[in-house]
Amino acid sequence: MRRSAEHGFTLIELLVSLAILAMFSAMLLSGLMSGRRTWQRVEDRTRAGEDVMATQQLLRALVWRIFPQGSFNGSQPRIIFSGNARDMLFQSAVPDALAPAPPQLYRLALAADGALVLDSQSTLTVTPDRMSARAALTSGLSSLEFAYYGRAEPDMQPRWRNRWDGQPDLPQMIRIRAAFVAGDRRVWPDLIVQPAATVDTLCVYVPATGKCRGRA
């Protein structure tokens, strides 16, 4: 009887040990699954952030390389640059990765499906008003807004404007503002770029006057 009791007690201990082991296994599995989901969310956010960063880097390079080459409309030269709050048409040198290549005529706009699209056409083409290539830079946008800073008709005051067309000069700065659809965790920081062609290398800025030294 004593030996049977000892054997029964050992069996109970084994069952308790198995139950505890099962609980620990379940807790470990739950922790691993939770960690995997957390890591997956981190990876998704990283990829989303890299997508926005890559798009902004490309746009920064293109806007910085905008050049004020003109064309002639009758006897009056005009800058090939046109922008409103919804889209922007401009000339720019190609990114370094695509060089050497002729400058391109670009149109940046928001497509009906929420994609930020960049149309392009070589400036050497005989049909410059017909874009030959389209690239979707990012998707899932709910809005896209352009703004242009500088002096322009009719007031010639330095301020942000929602249109820049038919002006003799390029805008001093260009802002690209966008937002993603509800539920999309990506964030688009305001992208503000000054075209290099508008940089006044002879200006020594004076903070007290807000003007260049020696200029009225």
C-alpha positions as CSV (number, residue, x, y, z in Angstrom):
1,M,0.0,0.0,0.0
2,R,2.8,2.4,0.8
3,R,4.5,1.7,-2.5
4,S,1.2,2.2,-4.4
5,A,0.8,5.6,-2.6
6,E,4.3,6.6,-3.6
7,H,3.6,5.6,-7.2
8,G,0.3,7.6,-7.2
9,F,2.0,10.7,-5.7
10,T,4.7,10.5,-8.5
11,L,2.0,10.4,-11.2
12,I,0.3,13.5,-9.7
13,E,3.6,15.3,-9.7
14,L,4.1,14.3,-13.4
15,L,0.7,15.6,-14.3
16,V,1.3,18.9,-12.5
17,S,4.7,19.3,-14.2
18,L,3.1,18.7,-17.6
19,A,0.4,21.3,-16.9
20,I,3.0,23.8,-15.8
21,L,5.1,23.0,-18.8
22,A,2.1,23.5,-21.1
23,M,1.3,26.9,-19.5
24,F,4.9,28.0,-20.0
25,S,4.9,26.8,-23.6
26,A,1.6,28.7,-24.3
27,M,3.1,31.8,-22.7
28,L,6.3,31.5,-24.7
29,L,4.4,30.9,-27.9
30,S,2.1,33.9,-27.2
31,G,5.2,36.1,-26.5
32,L,6.8,35.0,-29.7
33,M,3.7,35.7,-31.8
34,S,3.3,39.1,-30.1
35,G,6.9,39.9,-30.8
36,R,6.6,38.8,-34.4
37,R,3.5,41.0,-34.9
38,T,5.3,43.9,-33.3
39,W,8.4,43.4,-35.5
40,Q,6.2,43.1,-38.6
41,R,4.5,46.5,-37.7
42,V,7.9,48.1,-37.3
43,E,9.1,46.7,-40.6
44,D,5.9,47.9,-42.3
45,R,6.3,51.4,-40.8
46,T,10.0,51.4,-41.9
47,R,9.1,50.4,-45.4
48,A,6.4,53.1,-45.5
49,G,8.8,55.7,-44.2
50,E,11.4,54.7,-46.7
51,D,8.8,55.0,-49.5
52,V,8.0,58.6,-48.5
53,M,11.7,59.4,-48.0
54,A,12.7,58.1,-51.4
55,T,9.9,60.0,-53.1
56,Q,10.8,63.3,-51.4
57,Q,14.5,62.8,-52.2
58,L,13.7,62.4,-55.9
59,L,11.4,65.4,-55.9
60,R,14.0,67.5,-54.0
61,A,16.6,66.7,-56.6
62,L,14.3,67.5,-59.5
63,V,13.1,70.8,-58.1
64,W,16.6,71.8,-57.1
65,R,17.7,71.2,-60.8
66,I,14.9,73.2,-62.3
67,F,16.4,75.6,-64.8
68,P,14.8,78.8,-66.4
69,Q,15.4,78.0,-70.1
70,G,12.9,80.0,-72.0
71,S,11.0,79.7,-75.3
72,F,9.7,82.4,-77.5
73,N,6.0,83.3,-77.8
74,G,6.0,85.8,-80.6
75,S,8.7,88.3,-79.7
76,Q,8.5,87.8,-76.0
77,P,10.6,85.2,-74.2
78,R,8.9,83.2,-71.4
79,I,10.0,80.7,-68.8
80,I,8.9,77.1,-69.3
81,F,7.3,76.7,-65.9
82,S,3.7,76.5,-65.0
83,G,2.2,75.6,-61.7
84,N,-1.1,75.7,-59.8
85,A,-2.3,74.2,-56.6
86,R,-3.0,70.8,-58.3
87,D,-0.1,70.2,-60.7
88,M,3.3,71.6,-61.8
89,L,5.0,71.6,-65.2
90,F,8.7,72.3,-65.3
91,Q,12.1,71.6,-66.9
92,S,14.8,69.9,-65.0
93,A,18.1,68.0,-65.5
94,V,17.8,64.3,-65.0
95,P,19.0,62.7,-61.7
96,D,22.7,61.6,-61.5
97,A,21.7,58.0,-61.8
98,L,20.2,58.6,-65.3
99,A,23.0,60.9,-66.5
100,P,24.1,61.5,-69.2
101,A,20.8,62.3,-70.7
102,P,19.1,65.4,-72.1
103,P,17.0,67.6,-69.8
104,Q,13.4,66.5,-69.3
105,L,10.0,68.3,-69.3
106,Y,8.1,67.0,-66.2
107,R,4.6,67.2,-65.0
108,L,3.9,66.3,-61.4
109,A,0.3,65.7,-60.3
110,L,-2.1,63.6,-58.3
111,A,-3.9,60.8,-60.3
112,A,-7.5,59.9,-59.8
113,D,-6.5,56.7,-58.0
114,G,-4.5,58.6,-55.4
115,A,-1.1,58.0,-56.9
116,L,1.5,60.7,-57.2
117,V,2.6,60.5,-60.8
118,L,5.5,62.1,-62.7
119,D,5.1,62.4,-66.4
120,S,8.2,63.2,-68.5
121,Q,9.3,63.9,-72.0
122,S,12.7,64.8,-73.4
123,T,13.2,68.4,-74.3
124,L,14.7,67.3,-77.6
125,T,11.4,65.8,-78.8
126,V,9.5,67.4,-81.6
127,T,6.3,67.1,-79.6
128,P,7.1,68.6,-76.2
129,D,3.5,68.9,-75.2
130,R,3.0,65.1,-75.3
131,M,4.4,63.2,-72.4
132,S,6.0,59.9,-73.3
133,A,6.6,58.3,-69.9
134,R,4.8,58.0,-66.6
135,A,6.1,56.9,-63.2
136,A,4.0,56.4,-60.0
137,L,6.2,57.7,-57.2
138,T,3.8,56.7,-54.3
139,S,0.2,55.8,-53.8
140,G,-2.6,56.2,-51.2
141,L,-2.7,60.0,-51.3
142,S,-5.9,61.8,-50.5
143,S,-4.7,65.3,-51.4
144,L,-1.8,67.1,-53.0
145,E,-1.1,70.8,-52.9
146,F,1.6,73.0,-54.5
147,A,2.5,76.5,-53.5
148,Y,5.1,78.9,-54.9
149,Y,7.0,81.7,-53.1
150,G,8.2,84.8,-54.7
151,R,7.4,88.2,-56.3
152,A,4.8,88.0,-59.1
153,E,2.2,90.0,-60.8
154,P,-0.1,91.7,-59.9
155,D,1.2,92.8,-56.5
156,M,4.9,91.9,-56.8
157,Q,5.0,91.1,-53.0
158,P,7.1,88.2,-51.7
159,R,4.6,85.7,-50.5
160,W,3.2,82.2,-51.0
161,R,0.9,81.8,-54.0
162,N,-1.2,78.9,-55.3
163,R,-0.4,79.7,-58.9
164,W,2.8,80.6,-60.9
165,D,2.3,81.0,-64.6
166,G,3.5,83.4,-67.3
167,Q,6.1,84.9,-64.9
168,P,9.5,86.1,-66.2
169,D,11.3,84.3,-63.3
170,L,11.1,81.0,-61.4
171,P,9.6,81.0,-57.9
172,Q,12.1,81.4,-55.2
173,M,10.8,78.4,-53.3
174,I,8.3,75.6,-54.1
175,R,6.3,73.7,-51.5
176,I,4.8,70.3,-52.0
177,R,2.2,69.3,-49.3
178,A,0.4,66.0,-49.3
179,A,-1.8,63.8,-47.1
180,F,-2.5,60.1,-47.1
181,V,-5.9,58.5,-46.9
182,A,-7.5,57.7,-43.5
183,G,-5.9,54.7,-41.9
184,D,-2.6,55.0,-43.7
185,R,0.2,55.5,-41.1
186,R,2.5,57.2,-43.5
187,V,3.3,60.9,-42.9
188,W,4.3,63.4,-45.6
189,P,6.4,66.3,-44.1
190,D,6.1,69.5,-46.1
191,L,8.7,69.5,-48.8
192,I,10.1,73.0,-49.4
193,V,12.9,73.3,-52.0
194,Q,14.6,76.3,-53.5
195,P,15.5,75.9,-57.2
196,A,19.3,76.3,-57.5
197,A,18.8,78.7,-60.5
198,T,17.2,81.2,-58.1
199,V,20.0,81.2,-55.6
200,D,21.7,84.6,-55.4
201,T,25.3,83.7,-54.7
202,L,26.2,87.4,-54.4
203,C,23.8,88.1,-51.6
204,V,25.1,88.5,-48.0
205,Y,21.9,88.2,-46.0
206,V,21.4,90.8,-43.2
207,P,18.9,89.5,-40.5
208,A,18.2,93.0,-39.2
209,T,16.9,94.2,-42.5
210,G,15.8,91.0,-44.2
211,K,17.7,92.0,-47.3
212,C,21.1,91.6,-49.0
213,R,23.9,93.8,-47.7
214,G,24.2,97.0,-49.8
215,R,20.9,96.6,-51.5
216,A,17.8,98.7,-51.0
